[in-house]
Amino acid sequence: MDIDFPLVLLLLVTISASAMLINKVILPKQGGSSIISSFIKWVGSFFPVLLCVFILRSFIFEPFQIPSGSMIPTLKIGDYILVNKFSYGLRFPVLGFKFFDVGSPQRGDVMVFIPPHDDRYFIKRVVGLPGDKIHILNNIVHVNGEIATYTPHFELPENSSYAVEEENLNGVLHPIQRKKLAGRLGKNFSAQVPQGYYFMIGDNRDNSSDSRVWGAVPEENIVGKAILTWMHWKSLNSIPSFSRVGEIK
């Protein structure tokens, strides 16, 4: 079972705030000390730290670990990334409602979101904006009739049946990996993005469950923009590496 960490953190902040209030207002009137009052004071002492973590994680930056290979070669399994929570506006924690508008996702952004079919965080690239017409033919992306261009990338694929290329998506350059012979999702696909929704596709084009499978993502499901890879640590049996530190493009 996946833990809803934002909800857990909110509960911890609420509990510690209540304990601090009880310690400041109620316990002095009763006088004396006991194991219970000492415990309440101890719980309340965590409030300032928990509040800072809550504000930082909810409104500014949040760390994530990449669990799958759907964004290869941009992001690899074990990459630790930093997500900017205010790039697309400030939202109420847990509820997700936007209360302060800052900006909107742009085509080519790497975005963390909650997909319509799941309650876990996913990460993909924004390919379609609200109202866009998306057509993918033989792994070539067409957006509103404009065809993306592809050039060989310096990175070699792990499998010889794949190619790593640089995709120019309406002026946004980024690496992708795709089969030399298009798979099921890349042969012939068409969709129009509804208003208030975004069409998300993984950079590992033939190994990504994305909007081609479960549809476009509603605006209220946006979590933030992935901006930085700060560490790579694939498993507890490996040594953390900082060789992949850098901006996410």
MARBA-3410 file (N, C-alpha, C, O; in Angstrom, 1 decimal):
249
0.9,-1.2,0.0,0.0,0.0,0.0,0.9,1.3,0.0,1.8,1.3,0.8 ~ 0.6,2.2,-0.9,1.4,3.4,-1.0,0.9,4.4,0.1,-0.3,4.6,0.3 ~ 1.8,5.0,0.8,1.5,5.9,1.9,1.2,7.3,1.3,2.0,7.8,0.5 ~ 0.1,8.0,1.7,-0.2,9.3,1.3,0.6,10.3,2.3,0.1,10.7,3.3 ~ 1.9,10.5,1.8,2.8,11.3,2.7,2.3,12.7,3.0,2.4,13.1,4.1
1.7,13.4,2.0,1.2,14.8,2.3,0.2,14.7,3.4,0.1,15.6,4.3 ~ -0.7,13.7,3.4,-1.8,13.6,4.4,-1.2,13.3,5.8,-1.6,13.9,6.8 ~ -0.2,12.4,5.8,0.5,12.0,7.0,1.2,13.2,7.6,1.1,13.4,8.8 ~ 1.9,14.0,6.8,2.6,15.2,7.2,1.6,16.2,7.8,1.9,16.8,8.8 ~ 0.5,16.4,7.1,-0.5,17.3,7.6,-1.1,16.9,9.0,-1.3,17.7,9.9
-1.3,15.6,9.2,-1.8,15.1,10.5,-0.7,15.3,11.6,-1.1,15.6,12.7 ~ 0.6,15.1,11.2,1.6,15.3,12.2,1.7,16.7,12.6,1.9,17.0,13.8 ~ 1.6,17.6,11.7,1.6,19.1,12.0,0.5,19.4,12.9,0.6,20.2,13.9 ~ -0.7,18.9,12.6,-1.9,19.2,13.4,-1.8,18.6,14.8,-2.1,19.3,15.8 ~ -1.3,17.4,14.9,-1.1,16.8,16.3,-0.1,17.6,17.1,-0.3,17.9,18.3
1.1,17.9,16.5,2.1,18.6,17.2,1.7,20.0,17.6,2.0,20.5,18.7 ~ 0.9,20.7,16.7,0.4,22.0,17.0,-0.6,21.9,18.2,-0.6,22.8,19.0 ~ -1.5,20.9,18.2,-2.4,20.8,19.3,-1.7,20.5,20.6,-2.1,21.0,21.6 ~ -0.6,19.7,20.5,0.1,19.4,21.7,0.8,20.6,22.3,0.9,20.8,23.5 ~ 1.4,21.4,21.4,2.0,22.7,21.8,1.0,23.6,22.4,1.3,24.3,23.4
-0.2,23.7,21.8,-1.2,24.6,22.4,-1.6,24.1,23.8,-1.8,24.9,24.7 ~ -1.8,22.8,23.9,-2.2,22.3,25.2,-1.1,22.5,26.3,-1.4,22.9,27.4 ~ 0.1,22.4,25.8,1.3,22.6,26.7,1.4,24.1,27.2,1.8,24.4,28.3 ~ 1.0,25.0,26.3,1.1,26.4,26.6,-0.1,27.0,27.3,0.1,27.9,28.1 ~ -1.3,26.5,27.0,-2.5,27.1,27.6,-3.1,26.3,28.7,-3.5,26.8,29.7
-3.3,25.0,28.5,-4.0,24.2,29.5,-3.2,23.6,30.6,-3.5,23.8,31.8 ~ -2.0,23.1,30.3,-1.2,22.5,31.4,-0.7,23.4,32.4,-0.7,23.1,33.6 ~ -0.3,24.7,32.1,0.1,25.6,33.2,-1.0,25.9,34.2,-0.7,26.2,35.4 ~ -2.3,25.8,33.8,-3.4,26.1,34.7,-3.6,24.9,35.7,-4.0,25.1,36.8 ~ -3.2,23.7,35.3,-3.3,22.5,36.1,-2.2,22.4,37.1,-2.4,21.9,38.2
-1.0,22.9,36.7,0.1,22.8,37.6,0.7,21.4,37.7,0.1,20.5,37.3 ~ 1.9,21.3,38.3,2.5,20.0,38.5,3.0,19.4,37.2,2.9,20.1,36.1 ~ 3.5,18.3,37.3,4.1,17.6,36.1,3.8,16.1,36.2,3.6,15.6,37.3 ~ 3.7,15.5,35.1,3.4,14.1,35.0,4.0,13.5,33.7,4.5,14.2,32.9 ~ 4.0,12.2,33.6,4.5,11.5,32.4,3.7,12.0,31.2,4.3,12.2,30.1
2.4,12.2,31.3,1.5,12.6,30.2,1.9,14.0,29.8,2.0,14.3,28.6 ~ 2.0,14.9,30.8,2.3,16.3,30.4,3.7,16.4,29.8,3.9,17.2,28.9 ~ 4.6,15.6,30.2,6.0,15.6,29.6,5.9,15.1,28.2,6.6,15.6,27.3 ~ 5.1,14.1,28.0,4.9,13.5,26.6,4.3,14.6,25.7,4.7,14.7,24.6 ~ 3.3,15.3,26.2,2.6,16.3,25.4,3.6,17.4,25.0,3.6,17.9,23.9
4.4,17.8,26.0,5.4,18.8,25.8,6.4,18.4,24.7,6.9,19.1,23.9 ~ 6.8,17.1,24.8,7.8,16.5,23.8,7.2,16.5,22.4,7.9,16.9,21.4 ~ 5.9,16.1,22.3,5.3,16.1,21.0,5.1,17.5,20.4,5.4,17.7,19.2 ~ 4.8,18.5,21.3,4.7,19.9,20.8,6.0,20.5,20.4,6.0,21.4,19.5 ~ 7.1,20.0,20.9,8.4,20.5,20.5,8.7,20.3,19.0,9.6,20.9,18.5
8.1,19.3,18.4,8.3,19.0,17.0,7.6,19.9,16.0,7.8,19.9,14.8 ~ 6.7,20.7,16.5,5.8,21.6,15.7,6.6,22.5,14.7,6.3,22.5,13.5 ~ 7.6,23.3,15.2,8.3,24.2,14.3,9.0,23.5,13.2,8.9,24.0,12.0 ~ 9.6,22.3,13.5,10.3,21.6,12.4,9.3,21.0,11.4,9.5,21.1,10.2 ~ 8.3,20.4,11.9,7.3,19.8,11.0,6.6,20.9,10.2,6.3,20.6,9.0
6.3,22.0,10.8,5.7,23.1,10.0,6.6,23.6,8.9,6.1,23.8,7.7 ~ 7.9,23.7,9.1,8.8,24.1,8.1,8.9,23.1,6.9,8.9,23.5,5.8 ~ 8.9,21.8,7.3,9.0,20.8,6.3,7.7,20.8,5.5,7.7,20.6,4.3 ~ 6.5,21.0,6.2,5.2,21.0,5.5,5.1,22.1,4.5,4.7,21.9,3.4 ~ 5.6,23.3,4.9,5.5,24.5,4.0,6.5,24.3,2.8,6.1,24.5,1.7
7.7,23.8,3.1,8.7,23.6,2.1,8.2,22.6,1.0,8.3,22.8,-0.2 ~ 7.7,21.5,1.6,7.3,20.4,0.7,6.0,20.6,0.0,5.8,20.2,-1.2 ~ 5.1,21.4,0.6,3.8,21.6,0.0,3.8,22.8,-1.0,3.0,22.7,-2.0 ~ 4.6,23.8,-0.8,4.5,25.0,-1.7,5.8,25.3,-2.4,5.7,26.2,-3.3 ~ 6.9,24.7,-2.1,8.2,25.2,-2.7,8.8,24.1,-3.5,8.7,24.1,-4.8
9.5,23.1,-2.9,10.1,22.0,-3.5,9.8,20.7,-2.9,9.5,20.6,-1.7 ~ 9.8,19.6,-3.7,9.5,18.3,-3.2,10.4,17.3,-3.9,10.5,17.3,-5.1 ~ 11.1,16.4,-3.1,12.0,15.4,-3.8,11.2,14.2,-4.2,10.2,13.8,-3.6 ~ 11.6,13.6,-5.3,11.0,12.3,-5.7,12.1,11.4,-6.2,13.2,11.8,-6.6 ~ 11.8,10.1,-6.2,12.7,9.1,-6.8,12.0,8.5,-8.0,10.8,8.2,-8.0
12.8,8.3,-9.1,12.2,7.7,-10.3,12.2,6.2,-10.1,13.2,5.6,-10.0 ~ 11.0,5.6,-10.2,10.8,4.2,-10.0,10.8,3.3,-11.2,10.9,2.1,-11.1 ~ 10.7,3.9,-12.4,10.5,3.1,-13.6,11.4,3.7,-14.7,11.9,4.8,-14.6 ~ 11.4,3.0,-15.9,12.3,3.5,-17.0,11.5,4.2,-18.1,11.9,4.3,-19.2 ~ 10.3,4.7,-17.8,9.4,5.3,-18.8,10.0,6.6,-19.3,9.5,7.1,-20.3
10.9,7.2,-18.6,11.5,8.5,-19.0,12.9,8.4,-19.5,13.6,9.4,-19.7 ~ 13.4,7.2,-19.7,14.8,7.0,-20.3,14.8,7.6,-21.7,13.8,7.4,-22.4 ~ 15.8,8.3,-22.1,17.1,8.5,-21.4,17.2,9.8,-20.5,18.2,10.0,-19.8 ~ 16.1,10.6,-20.5,16.1,11.8,-19.7,16.3,11.5,-18.2,17.1,12.1,-17.5 ~ 15.5,10.6,-17.7,15.6,10.1,-16.3,15.7,8.6,-16.2,15.0,7.9,-17.0
16.5,8.1,-15.3,16.7,6.7,-15.2,16.3,6.2,-13.8,16.1,7.0,-12.9 ~ 16.0,4.9,-13.8,15.6,4.3,-12.5,16.6,4.6,-11.4,17.8,4.3,-11.6 ~ 16.2,5.1,-10.3,17.1,5.5,-9.2,17.5,6.9,-9.2,18.2,7.3,-8.3 ~ 17.1,7.7,-10.2,17.4,9.1,-10.2,16.5,9.8,-9.1,15.4,9.5,-8.9 ~ 17.2,10.7,-8.3,16.4,11.5,-7.3,16.3,12.9,-7.9,17.3,13.5,-8.3
15.1,13.4,-8.0,14.8,14.7,-8.7,14.2,15.6,-7.7,13.6,15.3,-6.6 ~ 14.2,16.9,-8.1,13.6,18.0,-7.3,12.5,18.5,-8.2,12.7,18.9,-9.3 ~ 11.3,18.7,-7.5,10.1,19.2,-8.3,9.7,20.6,-7.7,9.6,20.7,-6.5 ~ 9.6,21.5,-8.6,9.2,22.9,-8.3,7.7,22.9,-8.1,6.9,22.7,-9.1 ~ 7.2,23.1,-6.9,5.8,23.0,-6.6,5.0,24.3,-6.9,3.8,24.3,-7.0
5.7,25.4,-7.2,5.0,26.7,-7.4,5.1,27.2,-8.9,4.7,28.2,-9.2 ~ 5.7,26.3,-9.8,5.9,26.7,-11.2,4.5,26.9,-11.8,4.4,27.8,-12.6 ~ 3.6,26.1,-11.4,2.2,26.1,-12.1,1.2,26.7,-11.1,0.0,26.5,-11.4 ~ 1.6,27.3,-10.0,0.6,27.9,-9.1,0.6,27.2,-7.8,1.0,26.0,-7.7 ~ 0.2,27.9,-6.7,0.2,27.3,-5.4,-1.2,26.6,-5.2,-2.2,27.1,-5.6
-1.1,25.4,-4.6,-2.3,24.6,-4.3,-2.4,24.2,-2.9,-1.4,24.1,-2.2 ~ -3.7,24.0,-2.4,-3.9,23.5,-1.1,-3.3,22.1,-0.9,-3.6,21.2,-1.8 ~ -2.5,21.9,0.1,-2.0,20.5,0.3,-3.1,19.5,0.5,-4.2,19.8,1.0 ~ -2.9,18.3,0.0,-3.8,17.2,0.1,-5.0,17.4,-0.9,-5.3,16.5,-1.7 ~ -5.7,18.5,-0.8,-6.9,18.8,-1.7,-6.5,19.0,-3.1,-7.2,18.6,-4.0
-5.4,19.7,-3.3,-4.9,20.0,-4.7,-5.5,21.2,-5.4,-5.1,21.4,-6.5 ~ -6.4,21.9,-4.8,-7.0,23.1,-5.4,-6.1,24.2,-5.5,-5.4,24.6,-4.5 ~ -6.0,24.9,-6.7,-5.1,26.0,-6.9,-5.7,27.3,-6.3,-6.9,27.6,-6.5 ~ -4.9,28.0,-5.4,-5.5,29.2,-4.8,-4.7,30.4,-5.3,-5.0,31.6,-5.0 ~ -3.5,30.2,-6.0,-2.7,31.3,-6.4,-2.1,30.9,-7.8,-1.3,30.0,-7.8
-2.5,31.6,-8.8,-2.0,31.2,-10.2,-0.6,31.9,-10.4,-0.4,33.1,-10.2 ~ 0.3,31.1,-10.9,1.7,31.6,-11.3,1.9,31.4,-12.7,2.4,32.3,-13.4 ~ 1.6,30.2,-13.3,1.9,29.9,-14.7,1.2,28.6,-15.0,0.6,27.9,-14.2 ~ 1.4,28.2,-16.3,0.8,26.9,-16.8,1.8,26.1,-17.4,2.9,26.6,-17.8 ~ 1.6,24.8,-17.4,2.6,23.9,-18.1,2.8,24.3,-19.6,1.8,24.7,-20.2
4.0,24.1,-20.0,4.3,24.4,-21.4,4.7,23.1,-22.1,5.2,22.2,-21.5 ~ 4.5,23.1,-23.4,4.9,21.9,-24.2,6.4,21.6,-24.0,7.2,22.5,-24.2 ~ 6.7,20.4,-23.7,8.1,20.0,-23.5,8.5,19.9,-22.0,9.5,19.4,-21.7 ~ 7.7,20.5,-21.1,8.0,20.4,-19.7,8.0,18.9,-19.2,7.2,18.1,-19.7 ~ 8.8,18.6,-18.3,8.7,17.3,-17.6,7.9,17.6,-16.3,8.4,18.4,-15.4
6.8,16.9,-16.1,5.9,17.2,-15.1,5.5,16.0,-14.2,5.4,14.9,-14.7 ~ 5.4,16.3,-12.9,4.9,15.3,-12.0,3.4,15.5,-11.8,2.9,16.7,-11.6 ~ 2.6,14.5,-11.8,1.1,14.6,-11.7,0.5,13.3,-11.2,1.2,12.3,-11.0 ~ -0.8,13.4,-10.9,-1.5,12.2,-10.6,-2.4,11.8,-11.8,-3.3,12.6,-12.2 ~ -2.2,10.6,-12.4,-3.0,10.3,-13.6,-4.4,10.0,-13.2,-4.8,9.8,-12.1
-5.3,10.0,-14.3,-6.7,9.8,-14.0,-7.1,8.4,-13.5,-8.2,8.2,-13.0 ~ -6.2,7.4,-13.7,-6.5,6.0,-13.4,-5.9,5.5,-12.1,-6.1,4.4,-11.7 ~ -5.1,6.4,-11.4,-4.3,5.9,-10.3,-4.2,7.1,-9.3,-4.5,8.2,-9.6 ~ -3.8,6.8,-8.0,-3.6,7.8,-7.0,-2.2,8.0,-6.7,-1.9,8.7,-5.7 ~ -1.3,7.5,-7.5,0.1,7.6,-7.3,0.7,8.7,-8.2,0.1,9.1,-9.1
1.9,9.2,-7.8,2.5,10.3,-8.6,3.2,9.6,-9.8,3.8,8.6,-9.7 ~ 3.0,10.2,-11.0,3.6,9.8,-12.2,4.5,11.0,-12.7,4.3,12.1,-12.3 ~ 5.4,10.7,-13.6,6.2,11.7,-14.3,6.3,11.4,-15.8,6.8,10.3,-16.1 ~ 6.0,12.4,-16.6,6.1,12.3,-18.0,6.4,13.7,-18.6,6.5,14.6,-17.9 ~ 6.4,13.7,-19.9,6.6,15.0,-20.6,5.3,15.5,-21.2,4.5,14.8,-21.7
5.1,16.9,-21.0,4.0,17.5,-21.6,4.1,17.6,-23.1,5.0,18.3,-23.6 ~ 3.3,16.9,-23.9,3.3,16.9,-25.3,2.1,17.7,-25.9,2.3,18.4,-26.9 ~ 1.0,17.5,-25.2,-0.2,18.2,-25.7,-0.8,19.2,-24.7,-1.0,18.8,-23.5 ~ -1.1,20.4,-25.1,-1.7,21.4,-24.3,-3.2,21.4,-24.5,-3.7,20.8,-25.5 ~ -4.0,22.0,-23.7,-5.5,22.0,-23.9,-5.9,22.5,-25.3,-5.4,23.5,-25.8
-6.7,21.7,-26.0,-7.1,22.0,-27.3,-6.2,21.5,-28.4,-6.6,21.5,-29.6 ~ -5.0,21.0,-28.1,-4.1,20.5,-29.1,-4.6,19.2,-29.8,-5.3,18.4,-29.2 ~ -4.3,19.0,-31.1,-4.6,17.8,-31.8,-3.2,17.0,-31.9,-2.3,17.5,-32.5 ~ -3.2,15.8,-31.3,-2.0,15.0,-31.3,-2.2,13.8,-32.3,-3.2,13.1,-32.3 ~ -1.1,13.6,-33.1,-1.1,12.5,-34.0,0.3,11.9,-33.9,1.3,12.6,-34.1
0.4,10.6,-33.7,1.7,9.9,-33.7,1.7,8.8,-34.7,0.8,7.9,-34.7 ~ 2.6,8.9,-35.7,2.6,8.0,-36.8,4.0,7.5,-37.0,5.0,8.3,-37.2 ~ 4.2,6.2,-36.8,5.5,5.5,-36.9,6.5,6.2,-35.9,7.7,6.5,-36.3 ~ 6.0,6.5,-34.7,6.8,7.1,-33.6,7.2,8.6,-33.9,8.1,9.1,-33.2 ~ 6.6,9.2,-34.9,6.8,10.6,-35.2,5.7,11.4,-34.6,4.5,11.1,-35.0
6.0,12.4,-33.8,4.9,13.2,-33.1,4.5,14.4,-34.0,5.3,15.1,-34.5 ~ 3.2,14.5,-34.2,2.6,15.7,-34.9,1.7,16.4,-33.9,0.9,15.8,-33.2 ~ 1.9,17.7,-33.7,1.1,18.5,-32.8,0.5,19.6,-33.6,1.2,20.5,-34.2 ~ -0.8,19.6,-33.7,-1.6,20.6,-34.6,-1.0,20.6,-36.0,-0.9,21.7,-36.6 ~ -0.6,19.5,-36.5,-0.1,19.4,-37.9,1.3,19.7,-38.0,1.9,19.5,-39.1
2.0,20.2,-37.0,3.4,20.4,-37.0,4.2,19.2,-36.6,3.9,18.6,-35.6 ~ 5.1,18.8,-37.5,5.9,17.5,-37.3,7.1,17.8,-36.5,7.9,18.6,-36.8 ~ 7.3,17.0,-35.4,8.6,17.1,-34.6,9.7,16.5,-35.5,9.5,15.6,-36.3 ~ 10.9,17.0,-35.3,12.1,16.6,-36.0,13.0,15.8,-35.1,13.0,16.0,-33.9 ~ 13.8,14.9,-35.6,14.7,14.0,-34.8,16.1,14.0,-35.4,16.3,13.9,-36.6
17.1,14.1,-34.5,18.5,13.9,-34.9,19.1,13.0,-34.0,18.7,12.9,-32.8 ~ 20.2,12.2,-34.4,20.9,11.3,-33.6,21.4,11.9,-32.3,21.9,13.1,-32.4 ~ 21.3,11.2,-31.2,21.8,11.7,-29.9,23.1,11.0,-29.6,23.4,9.9,-30.1 ~ 24.0,11.7,-28.8,25.3,11.1,-28.4,25.2,9.9,-27.6,26.1,9.0,-27.6 ~ 24.1,9.7,-26.9,24.0,8.5,-25.9,23.5,7.3,-26.7,22.6,7.4,-27.5
24.2,6.2,-26.5,23.8,4.9,-27.1,22.7,4.2,-26.4,22.7,4.2,-25.1 ~ 21.8,3.6,-27.1,20.7,2.8,-26.4,21.3,1.5,-25.8,22.3,1.0,-26.3 ~ 20.6,1.0,-24.7,21.1,-0.2,-24.1,20.7,-1.4,-25.0,21.3,-2.5,-24.9 ~ 19.7,-1.3,-25.8,19.2,-2.3,-26.7,19.4,-1.9,-28.2,19.0,-0.7,-28.5 ~ 19.9,-2.7,-29.0,20.2,-2.3,-30.4,19.0,-2.1,-31.2,19.0,-1.5,-32.3
17.8,-2.6,-30.8,16.6,-2.4,-31.5,16.0,-1.0,-31.2,14.9,-0.7,-31.8 ~ 16.6,-0.2,-30.4,16.2,1.1,-30.1,17.1,2.1,-30.6,18.3,1.8,-31.0 ~ 16.7,3.4,-30.7,17.5,4.5,-31.1,17.3,5.6,-30.1,16.2,5.9,-29.7 ~ 18.4,6.3,-29.7,18.3,7.5,-28.9,18.5,8.7,-29.7,19.5,8.8,-30.4 ~ 17.5,9.6,-29.7,17.5,10.7,-30.6,17.1,12.0,-29.9,16.5,11.9,-28.8
17.5,13.1,-30.4,17.0,14.4,-29.9,15.8,14.8,-30.6,15.8,15.0,-31.8 ~ 14.7,15.0,-29.8,13.4,15.4,-30.4,13.3,16.9,-30.3,13.5,17.5,-29.3 ~ 12.9,17.6,-31.4,12.6,19.0,-31.4,11.1,19.1,-31.5,10.5,19.0,-32.5 ~ 10.5,19.4,-30.3,9.1,19.4,-30.2,8.6,20.9,-30.1,8.6,21.5,-29.0 ~ 8.3,21.5,-31.3,8.0,22.9,-31.4,9.0,23.8,-30.7,8.7,24.7,-30.0
10.3,23.5,-30.9,11.4,24.3,-30.4,12.0,23.9,-29.1,13.0,24.4,-28.7 ~ 11.4,22.9,-28.5,11.9,22.3,-27.2,12.7,21.1,-27.5,12.2,20.1,-28.1 ~ 14.0,21.1,-27.2,14.9,20.0,-27.5,15.1,19.1,-26.3,15.4,19.6,-25.2 ~ 15.0,17.8,-26.5,15.2,16.9,-25.4,15.4,15.5,-26.0,15.0,15.2,-27.1 ~ 16.1,14.6,-25.3,16.4,13.3,-25.8,15.2,12.3,-25.6,14.5,12.5,-24.6
15.0,11.4,-26.5,14.0,10.4,-26.4,14.6,9.0,-26.8,15.7,9.0,-27.4 ~ 14.0,8.0,-26.4,14.4,6.6,-26.8,13.1,6.0,-27.5,12.1,6.0,-26.9 ~ 13.3,5.4,-28.7,12.2,4.8,-29.4,12.7,3.6,-30.2,13.9,3.5,-30.5 ~ 11.8,2.7,-30.4,12.1,1.5,-31.3,12.3,1.9,-32.7,11.7,2.8,-33.2 ~ 13.3,1.3,-33.3,13.5,1.6,-34.8,12.3,1.2,-35.6,12.0,1.8,-36.6
11.6,0.1,-35.1,10.3,-0.3,-35.7,9.2,0.0,-34.7,9.2,-0.6,-33.7 ~ 8.4,1.0,-35.0,7.4,1.4,-34.0,6.5,0.3,-33.4,6.1,-0.6,-34.1 ~ 6.3,0.4,-32.1,5.5,-0.5,-31.4,4.0,-0.1,-31.5,3.7,0.7,-32.3 ~ 3.2,-0.8,-30.7,1.7,-0.6,-30.8,1.3,0.8,-30.5,0.5,1.4,-31.3 ~ 1.9,1.5,-29.5,1.5,2.8,-29.2,2.0,3.9,-30.1,1.6,5.0,-30.2
3.0,3.5,-30.9,3.7,4.5,-31.8,3.3,4.4,-33.3,3.7,5.2,-34.1 ~ 2.5,3.3,-33.6,2.3,3.1,-35.1,1.3,4.2,-35.6,1.6,4.8,-36.6 ~ 0.2,4.3,-35.0,-0.8,5.3,-35.5,-1.8,5.6,-34.4,-2.7,4.8,-34.1 ~ -1.6,6.8,-33.8,-2.4,7.2,-32.7,-2.9,8.7,-32.9,-2.1,9.5,-33.3 ~ -4.1,8.9,-32.6,-4.6,10.3,-32.7,-5.5,10.6,-31.5,-6.2,9.8,-31.0
-5.5,11.9,-31.1,-6.3,12.3,-30.0,-6.4,13.9,-30.0,-5.5,14.5,-30.4 ~ -7.4,14.4,-29.4,-7.5,15.8,-29.2,-7.6,16.1,-27.7,-8.4,15.4,-27.0 ~ -6.8,17.0,-27.2,-6.7,17.2,-25.8,-7.9,18.1,-25.3,-8.1,19.2,-25.9 ~ -8.7,17.7,-24.4,-9.8,18.5,-23.9,-9.3,19.8,-23.2,-8.2,19.8,-22.7 ~ -10.2,20.8,-23.1,-9.8,22.0,-22.4,-9.6,21.6,-20.9,-10.4,20.9,-20.3
-8.6,22.2,-20.3,-8.3,21.9,-18.9,-7.5,20.7,-18.7,-7.4,20.2,-17.5 ~ -7.0,20.1,-19.8,-6.3,18.8,-19.7,-4.9,18.9,-20.4,-4.7,19.8,-21.2 ~ -4.0,18.0,-20.0,-2.7,17.9,-20.6,-2.4,16.5,-21.1,-2.7,15.5,-20.4 ~ -1.8,16.4,-22.3,-1.4,15.1,-22.8,0.0,14.8,-22.5,0.9,15.5,-22.9 ~ 0.2,13.7,-21.7,1.5,13.3,-21.2,2.1,12.1,-21.9,1.4,11.1,-22.0
3.3,12.1,-22.3,4.0,11.0,-22.9,5.4,10.8,-22.3,6.1,11.8,-22.1 ~ 5.8,9.5,-22.1,7.1,9.2,-21.6,8.2,9.4,-22.7,7.9,9.1,-23.9 ~ 9.4,9.7,-22.3,10.5,9.8,-23.3,10.9,8.5,-23.8,11.5,8.4,-24.9 ~ 10.7,7.4,-23.1,10.9,6.1,-23.5,9.7,5.6,-24.3,8.9,4.9,-23.7 ~ 9.5,6.0,-25.5,8.3,6.1,-26.2,7.6,4.7,-26.3,6.3,4.7,-26.3
8.3,3.6,-26.4,7.7,2.3,-26.6,7.6,1.5,-25.3,7.2,0.4,-25.3 ~ 8.0,2.2,-24.2,7.9,1.5,-22.9,7.4,2.5,-21.9,8.0,2.8,-20.8 ~ 6.2,3.0,-22.2,5.6,4.0,-21.3,4.1,3.9,-21.3,3.5,4.1,-22.3 ~ 3.5,3.7,-20.1,2.1,3.8,-20.0,1.8,5.2,-19.7,2.1,5.8,-18.7 ~ 1.1,5.9,-20.7,0.9,7.3,-20.6,-0.5,7.7,-21.1,-1.4,6.9,-21.2
-0.6,9.0,-21.5,-1.9,9.4,-22.0,-2.4,8.7,-23.2,-3.6,8.7,-23.5 ~ -1.5,8.0,-23.9,-2.0,7.2,-25.0,-2.8,6.0,-24.5,-3.5,5.3,-25.3 ~ -2.6,5.6,-23.3,-3.3,4.4,-22.7,-4.4,4.9,-21.8,-5.5,4.4,-21.9 ~ -4.2,5.8,-20.9,-5.2,6.2,-19.9,-5.8,7.6,-20.0,-6.5,8.1,-19.1 ~ -5.4,8.3,-21.1,-6.1,9.6,-21.4,-5.3,10.8,-20.8,-4.3,10.6,-20.2
-5.8,12.0,-21.1,-5.2,13.2,-20.7,-5.4,13.4,-19.2,-6.2,12.8,-18.6 ~ -4.5,14.3,-18.7,-4.5,14.6,-17.2,-5.2,15.9,-16.9,-4.8,16.9,-17.5 ~ -6.1,15.9,-16.0,-6.8,17.1,-15.7,-5.9,18.1,-14.9,-5.0,17.7,-14.2 ~ -6.1,19.4,-15.1,-5.3,20.4,-14.5,-5.1,20.3,-13.0,-4.1,20.6,-12.5 ~ -6.2,19.9,-12.4,-6.2,19.8,-10.9,-5.3,18.7,-10.4,-5.0,18.6,-9.2
-4.9,17.8,-11.3,-4.0,16.7,-10.8,-2.5,17.0,-11.0,-1.7,16.1,-10.7 ~ -2.2,18.2,-11.3,-0.8,18.6,-11.5,-0.1,18.7,-10.1,-0.7,19.3,-9.2 ~ 1.1,18.2,-10.0,1.9,18.3,-8.8,3.0,19.4,-8.9,3.1,20.2,-8.0 ~ 3.7,19.4,-10.0,4.8,20.4,-10.2,5.7,20.0,-11.3,5.5,19.0,-12.0 ~ 6.6,20.9,-11.6,7.6,20.8,-12.7,8.9,20.2,-12.2,9.5,20.7,-11.2
9.4,19.1,-12.8,10.6,18.5,-12.5,11.8,19.4,-13.0,11.8,19.7,-14.3 ~ 12.7,19.8,-12.2,13.6,20.8,-12.6,15.1,20.3,-12.5,16.0,20.9,-13.2 ~ 15.4,19.3,-11.6,16.7,19.0,-11.3,16.9,17.6,-10.9,16.1,17.0,-10.1 ~ 18.0,16.9,-11.4,18.4,15.6,-10.9,19.5,15.9,-9.9,20.5,16.5,-10.3 ~ 19.4,15.5,-8.7,20.4,15.8,-7.7,21.2,14.6,-7.1,22.2,14.7,-6.4
20.7,13.4,-7.5,21.4,12.2,-7.1,20.9,11.0,-7.8,19.8,11.0,-8.3 ~ 21.8,9.9,-8.0,21.3,8.7,-8.5,21.7,7.6,-7.5,22.9,7.4,-7.2 ~ 20.7,6.8,-7.1,20.9,5.7,-6.2,19.9,4.6,-6.5,18.7,4.7,-6.1 ~ 20.3,3.6,-7.2,19.4,2.6,-7.7,18.9,1.7,-6.7,17.7,1.3,-6.7 ~ 19.7,1.3,-5.7,19.3,0.3,-4.7,20.2,0.5,-3.5,21.3,1.1,-3.5
19.8,-0.1,-2.3,20.6,-0.1,-1.1,21.9,-0.8,-1.3,22.8,-0.6,-0.5 ~ 22.0,-1.7,-2.3,23.2,-2.5,-2.5,24.2,-1.7,-3.4,25.4,-2.2,-3.6 ~ 23.8,-0.5,-3.8,24.7,0.3,-4.7,25.2,1.5,-3.9,24.6,1.9,-2.9 ~ 26.1,2.2,-4.5,26.7,3.4,-3.9,26.0,4.6,-4.6,26.0,4.7,-5.8 ~ 25.5,5.6,-3.8,24.9,6.8,-4.4,25.9,7.5,-5.3,27.1,7.6,-5.0
25.4,8.0,-6.5,26.3,8.7,-7.4,25.7,10.1,-7.7,24.5,10.3,-7.7 ~ 26.7,11.0,-8.0,26.3,12.4,-8.3,26.7,12.8,-9.7,26.7,13.9,-10.1 ~ 27.0,11.7,-10.5,27.4,12.0,-11.9,26.3,12.5,-12.8,26.5,13.1,-13.8 ~ 25.0,12.3,-12.4,23.9,12.7,-13.2,23.3,14.0,-12.7,22.2,14.4,-13.2 ~ 23.9,14.7,-11.8,23.4,15.9,-11.3,23.3,16.9,-12.4,24.2,17.1,-13.2
22.1,17.6,-12.5,22.0,18.6,-13.6,20.5,18.9,-13.8,19.6,18.3,-13.2 ~ 20.3,19.9,-14.6,19.0,20.4,-15.0,18.3,19.4,-15.8,18.9,18.7,-16.7 ~ 17.0,19.3,-15.6,16.2,18.4,-16.4,15.6,19.1,-17.6,15.0,20.2,-17.4 ~ 15.9,18.6,-18.8,15.4,19.3,-20.0,14.4,18.4,-20.8,13.9,18.8,-21.8
END
